[in-house]
Amino acid sequence: MYKKTIKIAAILIATSFLASCGGGNEKETALVEEETVTEEMVITEGDINQVDYILPSPLQIAQLFKNAGLTYVGDLTNSSEKADNYNSKYDQKLNYGVYAADMAYCVMNNQTQESINYLVSLKELSEKLWMTDIMGSMGLSDRLGANVGNEDSLTYIMADLQMQMDDYLDENGMGYTGSIIFTGAWIETMYLAAKVNETEANPKLVSRLSEQAVILGGLIASIKQNDTDNDFADLVTDLEKINGHFTGFNDESVEEFTLSDEAVKALSADLVILRAKIVGA
C-alpha cells in the first residue's frame, strides 16, 4: 500500500508572536525556525514510503517577508470583490490561498478594514468549497469586530483560522486541497515581495525570495505525488518554470544561495504572469 499524505503546518507562529512582543530577537528566531519545509519518510508495516510534506502557513511567510522589509502597497493585492468570479473548484482553491496571503499581508501591516474585507472573501470561497463549518464555528466576524486595530489579536485570529482549516481538511480526507490552497498563497506572497522589491531594491527581500527555493521544491513534490488524475498538470508545469530560476540552489558548492539582480527580474516577470493566470487579472 502506498500511503500519501500532505499537511500544512498549523500556525504555531501565533503563540511565539504574541509571547514575544517585548523581544524582537526571540520572535524573529522563532519565525526563521518555522520557515523550512520538512520532508519525512516513514516506512511502516504494509506501507511503502509514506511521505509527509509539511509546509509553512501564509501568515508565517508574510511575517518573514515583513521582517525583511516588505512594506504595504495597497493596490498590489487581489481585489476582495473578485471572489464571485471564481466558479471552478480549481480557481476557488487557488484564490482561497491568494486571499489568505493578502489577508496576512494586511494583518501584518495594520490594515484592519482590508483584513476584514479579505475575511469576507475567504468566507464566500469557503462556502463554495464546502468548508462552511470552519467559519461558522469560530465566530470570526464578532472576534474581528472586537479586535479592530489590535494587530496581535488579529494575528492570533488568523492563526486560529489556519489551524481550524488544517484540522477540517484532515478530518474530511481533503488534505490534498491544502497544498493547492498553499500554492495560491505562496505565489501571491512571492508576487508581493517581488513587486515591492522592484519599487526599491532590498537585499533582505532578495535573500528571502531566494530561500523560498526549498519550499517550492517540496510544494511541487507534494502536488505531483497526489495528482493521480493530472488535474494540476498545468499548474505543476508553471511551478516548475518558476523553479527553474532557482537552479543554483542545488549546487552543493554554494553555501548561501542568493539570486542575482538579473535572476530576480526574470523571476519577478514569471511570477507576474502566473499570478495573473490565477487571479484572472
N, C-alpha and C positions, 0 to 999 in steps of 0.2 A: 504493500500500500504506500502510495506517495502522498504524504500529507503536506499541504501548503497552507501557510497562514501569514497574514500581514497585519501589523498593528501600527497605529500612530501612537507615539508615546504620549501618555497623559501629561498634562501641563503641571509638572512639579515646580516649574518656574514660579508660579504664583506665590507659593509659600516662601521661597527664597527672596522673591521681590519684596513682599510685604515685610518680611522679618529683617530685611537689611536696609531699610530706608535711611538709617543713620550711618551705614557703612558701605560706601560705593565699591570698594575693592572686593568685599565679600560677594556683593551682588554680581559684579562682572565675572568673578571666578566661577560662580555657580552657573551662570549662563553659558560660559565657554565650555564647561564640563558637559552640559546638556546638549551641545550642538552636534556632536559626532553621531554618525549613523552606525548602529551596531548590527552586525550580522551574526546570528547564532546558528550553528549547525548541530542539530540534535538528532541522534540516531537511537531509536528505541525499538524494542522487540516488535516485529511486524511492520515497522515503518522504514522507509528509505529516505534519508536526507531531508528531514523536516527543517526548512529554513525560515526563520522569523526575521523580517526586516523591520526594525524599529526606527521610525522617522521622527524628527522633531516636529513641534507644532508651529502653526503660523505665528503665534504670539512669541515663541522663542526666537524665531528667525527675525521678526520685526524688531525685537529688543536688541539683538546682536547688531543689526544694521544701524539702529538708532545710536547705540554706543559708539559706533564707528563714524557717526556724523550724518546720518540720514535725516535731513530736515523735511519739514512738511511743505508740500506743494499741492494745494487742493485740487487743481484741475487735472492731475495725473491719474487719479483713481477712476475706477469704472463707475459710471452713474448708477446710483442706487435705484433709479427709476426704470432701469432696463430689465429688472427681474422678470417682468411679464413676457419678455421676448424669448426666454429660454424654454422651449417646449419639449425638446427631446431629453431623455434621461442622460445622455452623453453631455449635452450642454449644461444641464442642471447641476450635475455633479461637479464639473469643472468650474462653473461660475459660483457655486456654493463656496468652493475654495478661494476663488478670486475675492468674493465679498468678505470672507473670513480674514483674508490678508489685509484688505482695505480697512476693515473694522479695527484690526490690530494696529495698523498704521495710524489710524485716527486716535485710538485709545492712548497709544504711546506719545502722542503729540497734543493731548488735552483738547481734542476736537469732539466734545461731548455730543453735540447735536448730530454731527455727521456719524458718530458711532451708533447713535440710536437709529438713524436712517438705515445704516447697513444692517443693523439687527432686524429691522422690519423686512428687509430684502431676504435675509437668511431665513426668517420665519416663513416667508412666502415660498422659497425654494424647498424648505424642509417639508412643507405640506405636499409639494409636488413629488418629493422623493419618499413620501410615506414615513417621514420621521417626525411627525407632529408631537409624539409623546415627549420628545426631548424638550421642546419649548414649553409645552403645557405644564410639565411637572416642576418647572423651575421658577415660575412666577417672574420671568425676566423683565417684563415691562415695569412691574412695580419696583423691582430691585433697582433697575436703571434710573427710574424717576426719583428714587430716594437717594441716589448717589451721584446726581448730576454735579460735575465739577470735581469729583473725587477720583483722581487717576488711579490710585491704589485699589480702590474698591471696584472700579470698572475693570481693571486688570484681573482681579480675582474672579469677577463675574464671567469674564470671557474664558478664563482658565476652567471654571466650573462647566461652562458650556461645552468646551472641548472634551473634558473627561466624560460628561454625560453622553456625548456623541460616540466616543470610542466604545463605551460600555454597551450602548444601544446597538451599534453595528456588530459588535462581537456576539451579543446575546441573540441577535436575529440572523446570524450567518451572513452578514453583509460586510465582513472585514475588507473585502476587495474594494468596495466603494470608497473606503477611507483613503486608499492610495491614489485614487483618481481625484478625490477632493483635495488631497495634499498637493497633487500636481498643479492644480489651478492656483492654489495658494503660493506655491513655490515660484511659479512663473510670474505671478503678479508682484511678489516681493522683489525678485530679481529685476523685473522691469522698472519698478520704482527706484531701486538703488542705481541702476544703470542710467536712468534719465536724470536723476539728481546729480550724478557724477558728471554727466555731460554739461550741466549748468556750471559746475565748479569742480574741477578735478580734485579728488580726495584720495590720497594713498591708502588711508584706512578702509575706505569703502571698496577700493580695488582689491585690497587684501581679503576682505570678507567675500567679495564676488568670487575670488579665486578659490577660497576654501570650500565653496559650495560644490566643487567637483566631486568630493566624496559623497555628498548627499545625492547628487544627480545619478551617480553610478548605482547606488543602492535603490533609488527610485525606479530606474529603468529595469533593473533586475526583478524588482518586486512585481511590476506590471507584466513583464514577459512571462514569468513563471505561472501566472494565474489567468492570462488571456488565452484560454484554450480555444475560444471561438474567433480569435483575431478581431474582436470588436474595436480594439485600440491600436491596431497595427499602424495606422497613420500617425497617431499621437506618439507612439514609440519612435517612428521614423523622425518626427520633428524633434523629439528629445535627444535622439542620437546625433542629430545635426548640431544641436546646442552643445552636446558633449564633445563634439569634435574640436571645440575651442579650448578644451582642457587636456589636449593630448600630452602636454608636458608634465601633467600631474603624475603620470605613471612611470616617469623616468626616475629610477631609484637613485640616480646620481644627484638629483635635485632635492636638497633638504627642505627648502622653503619655496613652494611654487607660487609665483605671482605673475598674473597676466601682464603682458606688455601693453603700452598705450594703444598700439595698433590692434592687438588682440581684443582689448576691451571695446574698442569701437566696433569691431566685427561682431563680437558677442552681443553688444547692445542692439545692433541692427537686426540680428536674427531674433532676439527677444521681442522686439517691437512687432515683427512680422507674426510670430507665433502667438503673442498676446492678442493681437488684433483678430486673429483667427478664432481665438477662444471667446472673446467678449463681443465679437461682431462689430468692431469699430470700423 
